[in-house]
């Protein structure tokens, strides 16, 4: 599968000078994407922003289930046949396997079929159990077969890498920037999933706002980040509300229904965005036990109930 994108497939990129850095902006993976680039050189800022947009779109085109020409769609349409995969696909699927193992099956990329019953649009349209239960037969990562060269998915099942793809894209983009432009600290922020490539000059922190979904929409907690990743998991925009009960979009693959009493939002700081995203999602999957889970992990975190 060709990975070189036609120029017309790339998103428009806007680069604006700020005080002491440049702001790069584009859209990818259904998210606003921002870069904070510590340089005074307009050409370098534009080059970094263009590199980020190309790489983000490459990953989106390759792994989005919405694209019929993606690796994921090829796997989902294989009807049980083994699909040949490259090293990058193997590494991402192997990480999905790690997520499944660490969560005792709660973090399962085959659970995307539940979207056929659930639409988290803020309405009160909660599906009946009879609609959800039949879908459980097509969930179960343990039924897949993964080797370094092939992946086999049983007929009727599908994978959705949306739960890990954006964090992977953030870290991949950050790694590309650090390799190509060493010494230039850049914040890669894709829809709130963040990685800082390296420390700033004079060791100044970047200031990042974390949205507080419990209070007004424009309320945020400002945190200082020098290097590393941040990721947030929550239901600020994806939920259902019926008879006073809020239904989170974090679904339990064993029941097909949302986990009970999760926090509204969890943000985790870690070495990289992928690790932060994994811990944030694992904590949400614990439901009411999210806070104690985060404490047991000894990670810096912000939690809003």
C-alpha positions as CSV (number, residue, x, y, z in Angstrom):
1,X,0.0,0.0,0.0
2,X,1.5,3.3,-1.1
3,X,2.2,5.7,1.8
4,X,3.3,8.7,-0.1
5,X,0.5,11.2,-0.1
6,X,-0.5,13.3,-3.1
7,X,-0.1,17.0,-2.2
8,X,-3.9,17.5,-2.6
9,X,-4.4,15.1,0.3
10,X,-2.5,17.2,2.7
11,X,-4.4,19.6,5.0
12,X,-3.8,23.3,4.7
13,X,-1.2,24.4,7.3
14,X,-1.3,27.8,9.0
15,X,1.9,29.1,10.7
16,X,1.7,32.2,12.8
17,X,4.4,34.0,14.8
18,X,3.9,34.3,18.6
19,X,6.0,35.7,21.4
20,X,9.2,33.6,21.3
21,X,7.8,30.8,19.2
22,X,5.6,29.9,16.2
23,X,2.1,28.3,16.2
24,X,1.4,25.7,13.5
25,X,-2.2,24.6,12.9
26,X,-3.9,22.0,10.7
27,X,-6.7,19.4,11.0
28,X,-6.1,15.6,11.0
29,X,-7.7,12.6,12.5
30,X,-10.9,14.5,13.1
31,X,-9.0,16.8,15.5
32,X,-7.5,20.2,15.5
33,X,-3.7,19.8,15.5
34,X,-1.3,22.4,16.9
35,X,2.4,22.8,17.1
36,X,4.3,25.2,19.4
37,X,7.7,25.6,17.8
38,X,10.5,27.4,19.7
39,X,12.3,29.1,16.8
40,X,12.6,32.6,15.3
41,X,13.2,31.2,11.9
42,X,10.0,31.3,9.7
43,X,11.4,28.8,7.2
44,X,12.2,26.2,9.9
45,X,8.8,26.7,11.6
46,X,7.0,26.2,8.2
47,X,9.1,23.1,7.5
48,X,8.4,21.5,10.9
49,X,4.6,22.2,10.5
50,X,4.6,20.7,7.0
51,X,6.5,17.6,8.2
52,X,4.0,17.2,11.0
53,X,1.0,17.5,8.7
54,X,2.4,15.0,6.2
55,X,3.2,12.4,8.9
56,X,-0.2,12.9,10.6
57,X,-2.1,12.4,7.4
58,X,0.1,9.4,6.4
59,X,-0.8,7.7,9.6
60,X,-4.5,8.6,9.3
61,X,-4.6,7.3,5.7
62,X,-2.9,4.1,6.7
63,X,-4.8,3.2,9.9
64,X,-8.2,4.9,9.7
65,X,-11.2,2.5,9.6
66,X,-13.1,5.2,7.7
67,X,-10.9,4.9,4.6
68,X,-11.6,1.9,2.4
69,X,-7.9,1.8,1.2
70,X,-6.4,1.7,4.8
71,X,-4.6,-1.3,6.3
72,X,-7.4,-1.5,8.9
73,X,-10.1,-1.7,6.3
74,X,-8.1,-4.3,4.4
75,X,-8.0,-6.4,7.6
76,X,-11.6,-5.9,8.4
77,X,-12.7,-7.0,5.0
78,X,-10.5,-10.0,4.8
79,X,-13.2,-12.4,6.0
80,X,-10.9,-14.5,8.1
81,X,-8.0,-14.6,5.8
82,X,-4.5,-13.8,7.0
83,X,-3.4,-10.3,5.9
84,X,0.2,-9.5,5.3
85,X,1.4,-6.6,7.4
86,X,4.5,-4.3,7.6
87,X,6.7,-3.6,10.6
88,X,4.8,-0.4,11.6
89,X,1.4,-2.2,11.5
90,X,2.9,-5.1,13.5
91,X,4.2,-2.7,16.2
92,X,0.8,-0.9,16.5
93,X,-1.1,-4.2,16.7
94,X,1.4,-5.5,19.2
95,X,0.8,-2.5,21.3
96,X,-3.0,-3.2,21.1
97,X,-2.1,-6.7,22.4
98,X,-0.3,-5.1,25.3
99,X,-3.3,-2.9,26.1
100,X,-5.5,-5.9,26.1
101,X,-3.2,-7.9,28.4
102,X,-2.6,-5.0,30.9
103,X,-6.3,-4.3,31.2
104,X,-7.4,-8.0,31.5
105,X,-9.4,-7.6,28.4
106,X,-11.1,-4.3,29.1
107,X,-9.0,-2.4,26.5
108,X,-10.0,-4.3,23.4
109,X,-9.6,-2.8,19.9
110,X,-12.1,-5.3,18.6
111,X,-14.9,-3.6,20.7
112,X,-15.4,-1.0,18.0
113,X,-18.4,-3.0,16.7
114,X,-20.4,-1.7,19.6
115,X,-20.7,1.6,17.7
116,X,-23.5,-0.2,15.7
117,X,-25.6,0.2,18.9
118,X,-24.2,3.3,20.5
119,X,-24.2,6.9,19.3
120,X,-22.7,9.2,21.9
121,X,-24.2,12.4,20.6
122,X,-25.4,13.9,23.9
123,X,-29.0,12.6,23.4
124,X,-31.0,10.2,25.6
125,X,-30.9,7.4,22.9
126,X,-29.6,4.6,25.1
127,X,-29.9,1.2,23.2
128,X,-31.8,-1.7,24.6
129,X,-29.9,-4.7,25.9
130,X,-31.3,-6.9,23.0
131,X,-29.6,-4.5,20.6
132,X,-26.2,-4.7,22.3
133,X,-25.9,-8.3,23.4
134,X,-25.6,-9.9,19.9
135,X,-22.6,-7.7,19.1
136,X,-20.6,-9.2,22.0
137,X,-20.1,-12.4,19.9
138,X,-17.8,-10.4,17.6
139,X,-15.6,-9.0,20.3
140,X,-12.5,-10.7,21.6
141,X,-8.9,-9.8,20.8
142,X,-7.8,-13.2,22.1
143,X,-9.4,-14.8,19.0
144,X,-7.0,-12.9,16.7
145,X,-3.7,-14.2,15.5
146,X,-0.7,-11.8,15.2
147,X,2.8,-12.5,13.9
148,X,5.5,-10.1,12.7
149,X,4.3,-10.6,9.1
150,X,0.6,-11.5,9.2
151,X,-2.6,-10.7,11.1
152,X,-5.7,-12.8,11.1
153,X,-9.1,-11.6,12.3
154,X,-12.0,-14.1,12.5
155,X,-15.0,-13.5,10.1
156,X,-17.5,-11.0,11.4
157,X,-15.0,-9.2,13.7
158,X,-13.3,-5.9,13.0
159,X,-10.6,-3.7,14.6
160,X,-10.7,0.0,15.4
161,X,-7.4,1.6,16.3
162,X,-8.9,4.9,17.2
163,X,-8.2,4.3,20.9
164,X,-4.4,4.2,20.3
165,X,-3.9,5.8,16.9
166,X,-3.8,9.5,17.8
167,X,-1.3,9.0,20.7
168,X,0.8,6.9,18.3
169,X,0.7,9.7,15.7
170,X,1.7,12.3,18.3
171,X,4.7,10.4,19.4
172,X,5.7,9.5,15.8
173,X,5.5,13.1,14.7
174,X,7.4,14.3,17.7
175,X,10.1,11.7,17.0
176,X,10.4,12.8,13.4
177,X,10.7,16.5,14.4
178,X,13.4,15.7,17.1
179,X,15.4,13.6,14.6
180,X,15.2,16.2,11.8
181,X,15.4,19.4,13.9
182,X,17.4,18.6,17.0
183,X,17.6,21.5,19.5
184,X,14.2,23.0,18.6
185,X,11.7,22.3,21.3
186,X,8.3,21.6,19.8
187,X,4.9,20.8,21.5
188,X,2.9,18.4,19.3
189,X,-0.8,18.7,20.3
190,X,-3.4,16.6,18.5
191,X,-6.7,17.3,20.1
192,X,-5.3,17.4,23.6
193,X,-2.9,14.5,23.2
194,X,0.5,16.0,23.6
195,X,4.2,15.3,23.4
196,X,7.1,17.8,23.9
197,X,10.1,16.8,21.8
198,X,12.8,18.2,24.1
199,X,13.4,20.9,26.7
200,X,13.3,24.6,25.8
201,X,16.2,27.0,25.7
202,X,16.9,28.4,29.2
203,X,14.8,25.5,30.5
204,X,11.6,27.4,30.4
205,X,8.4,25.3,30.6
206,X,5.6,25.2,28.1
207,X,2.3,26.1,29.6
208,X,-0.6,23.8,28.7
209,X,-4.2,24.1,29.5
210,X,-6.2,21.1,30.7
211,X,-10.0,21.5,30.2
212,X,-12.1,21.1,33.3
213,X,-15.3,19.5,32.0
214,X,-17.1,19.9,35.4
215,X,-17.0,23.7,35.3
216,X,-17.6,26.1,32.5
217,X,-16.3,25.1,29.1
218,X,-13.7,27.9,29.1
219,X,-12.2,26.8,32.5
220,X,-8.9,25.0,32.4
221,X,-6.0,24.1,34.6
222,X,-2.7,25.4,33.5
223,X,0.2,23.0,33.9
224,X,3.9,23.4,33.2
225,X,5.5,20.8,31.0
226,X,9.2,20.6,30.2
227,X,9.4,17.4,28.3
228,X,7.4,14.2,27.8
229,X,3.7,13.4,27.1
230,X,0.2,14.3,28.3
231,X,-3.0,12.5,27.3
232,X,-6.6,12.9,28.4
233,X,-9.5,10.4,28.4
234,X,-13.0,11.5,29.2
235,X,-16.6,12.1,28.2
236,X,-16.7,15.9,27.9
237,X,-18.1,15.7,24.4
238,X,-19.1,12.0,23.9
239,X,-21.9,10.9,26.2
240,X,-25.6,10.1,26.6
241,X,-27.9,11.5,29.3
242,X,-31.1,9.8,30.2
243,X,-33.3,10.2,33.3
244,X,-30.5,12.1,35.0
245,X,-27.9,9.4,34.4
246,X,-24.8,10.1,32.3
247,X,-23.5,7.3,30.0
248,X,-19.8,7.6,29.2
249,X,-18.5,6.6,25.8
250,X,-16.0,4.3,27.6
251,X,-17.5,0.9,27.0
252,X,-17.0,-2.4,28.8
253,X,-16.3,-5.0,26.1
254,X,-17.7,-7.8,28.3
255,X,-21.1,-6.2,28.8
256,X,-21.3,-3.9,25.8
257,X,-22.4,-1.0,28.1
258,X,-20.5,2.0,29.5
259,X,-18.3,1.4,32.6
260,X,-20.1,2.5,35.8
261,X,-19.3,5.8,37.4
262,X,-16.0,6.7,35.7
263,X,-14.5,10.2,36.2
264,X,-15.6,12.9,33.8
265,X,-12.0,13.3,32.7
266,X,-8.5,12.0,33.5
267,X,-5.2,13.5,32.3
268,X,-1.9,11.7,32.8
269,X,1.7,12.9,32.4
270,X,4.2,10.2,31.3
271,X,7.4,9.7,29.4
272,X,5.5,9.8,26.1
273,X,2.0,10.4,24.9
274,X,1.3,6.7,24.1
275,X,2.1,5.7,27.7
276,X,0.1,8.6,29.1
277,X,-2.9,7.6,26.9
278,X,-2.8,4.0,27.9
279,X,-2.7,4.8,31.6
280,X,-5.5,7.4,31.2
281,X,-7.8,5.0,29.4
282,X,-7.0,2.1,31.8
283,X,-8.0,4.4,34.7
284,X,-11.3,5.3,33.0
285,X,-12.0,1.6,32.5
286,X,-11.8,1.1,36.3
287,X,-14.9,3.2,36.7
288,X,-15.4,4.3,40.2
289,X,-12.0,2.9,41.1
290,X,-10.2,5.2,38.7
291,X,-8.7,7.4,41.4
292,X,-7.2,4.5,43.4
293,X,-5.8,3.0,40.2
294,X,-4.0,6.2,39.3
295,X,-2.6,6.5,42.8
296,X,-1.3,2.9,42.5
297,X,0.5,3.8,39.2
298,X,2.5,6.6,40.9
299,X,2.0,8.9,37.9
300,X,1.3,12.7,37.8
301,X,-2.4,13.1,36.9
302,X,-5.4,15.4,37.1
303,X,-8.8,13.9,37.6
304,X,-12.2,15.5,37.4
305,X,-15.3,13.7,38.8
